[in-house]
């Protein structure tokens, strides 16, 4: 009986310690989104992206779902098979946010009352898109690896 009481007490203490520990803070989760447009249509793609997709992303920032947003393009050209035109990096609040069931439909309807034009322009944006891929990335510390000579 004494052993059972000791085990029961151990379980109570362990549960109390676990409850007292703060929950792990969600870590931001970065994803790089690469876009390759049909040759000669890179500017048109960017124009449509800024007009129709960027405002949606900005709304998601206002909601706290996205914590950082940036874009880049290559300065020089690459081989056609390795070419990409734009990289949009989105840092999400956490990994769960990237996989939740968030429906941006209400945002789209609010921002674009003329749904027919919005849908036509989005269709065009994807018509000129040759490739698109997403690459989750994580920071790598070089503090311990790089040592001055």
C-alpha positions in Angstrom: 0.0 0.0 0.0 2.9 2.3 0.8 4.3 1.7 -2.7 1.0 2.5 -4.3 0.7 5.8 -2.3 4.3 6.7 -3.3 3.5 6.0 -7.0 0.3 8.1 -6.7 2.2 10.9 -5.1 4.9 10.8 -7.8 2.2 11.0 -10.5 0.6 14.0 -8.9 3.9 15.8 -8.5 4.9 15.0 -12.2 1.5 16.3 -13.4 1.9 19.5 -11.3 5.4 20.1 -12.8 4.2 19.5 -16.3 1.3 21.9 -15.8 3.6 24.6 -14.3 5.9 24.5 -17.3 4.9 27.1 -19.9 3.7 25.8 -23.3 6.3 26.1 -26.0 5.9 29.4 -27.9 5.0 28.7 -31.5 7.9 29.4 -33.9 7.6 31.4 -37.0 7.6 29.3 -40.1 9.1 30.6 -43.4 8.3 29.4 -46.8 9.8 30.6 -50.1 7.4 30.6 -53.0 9.1 30.6 -56.4 7.4 31.7 -59.7 8.6 31.2 -63.2 6.6 33.1 -65.9 6.5 32.5 -69.6 9.4 34.3 -71.2 8.5 38.0 -71.8 5.6 37.9 -69.4 7.5 38.4 -66.1 6.3 42.0 -65.8 2.7 41.1 -66.5 2.8 38.4 -63.9 4.3 40.7 -61.2 1.6 43.4 -62.0 -1.2 40.8 -61.6 0.4 39.4 -58.5 0.6 42.9 -56.9 -2.9 43.8 -57.9 -4.7 40.6 -56.9 -2.7 38.5 -54.5 -0.5 40.9 -52.5 -3.6 42.7 -50.9 -4.8 39.3 -49.7 -1.5 38.5 -48.1 -1.4 42.0 -46.5 -4.9 41.3 -45.0 -3.5 38.0 -43.6 -0.7 40.1 -42.1 -3.3 42.3 -40.4 -4.9 39.2 -39.0 -1.6 38.1 -37.5 -1.3 35.0 -39.7 1.7 36.3 -41.6 4.5 38.0 -39.6 6.8 39.0 -42.5 6.6 39.2 -46.3 9.2 40.0 -48.8 10.0 39.4 -52.5 13.1 39.1 -54.6 14.1 38.5 -58.2 17.4 37.3 -59.6 19.8 40.0 -60.7 21.2 38.0 -63.5 19.8 35.2 -65.6 20.2 31.4 -65.2 19.7 28.4 -67.4 16.1 28.0 -68.5 15.7 24.8 -66.5 16.9 26.5 -63.3 15.3 29.9 -64.0 12.9 31.5 -61.6 11.6 35.1 -61.9 10.3 35.9 -58.4 10.7 34.6 -55.0 8.1 35.6 -52.4 9.1 34.7 -48.8 6.3 34.5 -46.3 7.0 34.0 -42.7 3.9 32.5 -41.1 3.0 32.8 -37.5 3.7 29.1 -37.1 3.6 25.9 -39.0 0.0 25.2 -38.0 -1.1 28.4 -39.7 0.2 27.1 -43.0 -1.9 24.0 -42.7 -5.1 25.2 -41.1 -8.5 25.5 -42.9 -8.4 29.2 -43.3 -10.7 30.4 -46.1 -9.6 33.6 -47.7 -12.9 33.8 -49.7 -14.3 36.5 -47.5 -11.2 38.6 -47.9 -11.3 38.1 -51.7 -15.0 39.2 -51.8 -14.3 42.2 -49.6 -11.2 43.4 -51.6 -12.6 42.6 -55.1 -16.3 43.2 -55.4 -16.0 42.7 -59.2 -15.4 39.0 -58.9 -15.6 38.4 -62.6 -12.6 40.7 -63.3 -10.7 39.2 -60.3 -11.2 35.7 -61.6 -10.3 36.6 -65.2 -7.1 38.3 -64.0 -6.2 35.4 -61.7 -6.8 33.0 -64.6 -4.4 35.1 -66.7 -1.8 35.1 -64.0 -1.8 31.4 -63.9 -1.9 31.0 -67.7 1.4 32.8 -68.0 2.9 30.9 -65.1 5.2 28.1 -66.3 6.2 26.8 -62.9 5.6 27.4 -59.2 7.1 25.7 -56.2 7.1 26.2 -52.4 10.2 25.6 -50.3 9.9 25.7 -46.5 13.2 27.1 -45.1 14.6 27.4 -41.6 17.4 29.5 -40.3 20.9 28.0 -39.8 23.2 29.5 -37.2 26.8 29.9 -38.4 28.0 31.3 -35.1 29.7 28.1 -34.0 30.8 27.1 -37.5 32.6 30.2 -38.6 35.9 31.0 -36.8 38.3 33.7 -37.8 41.8 32.6 -38.7 
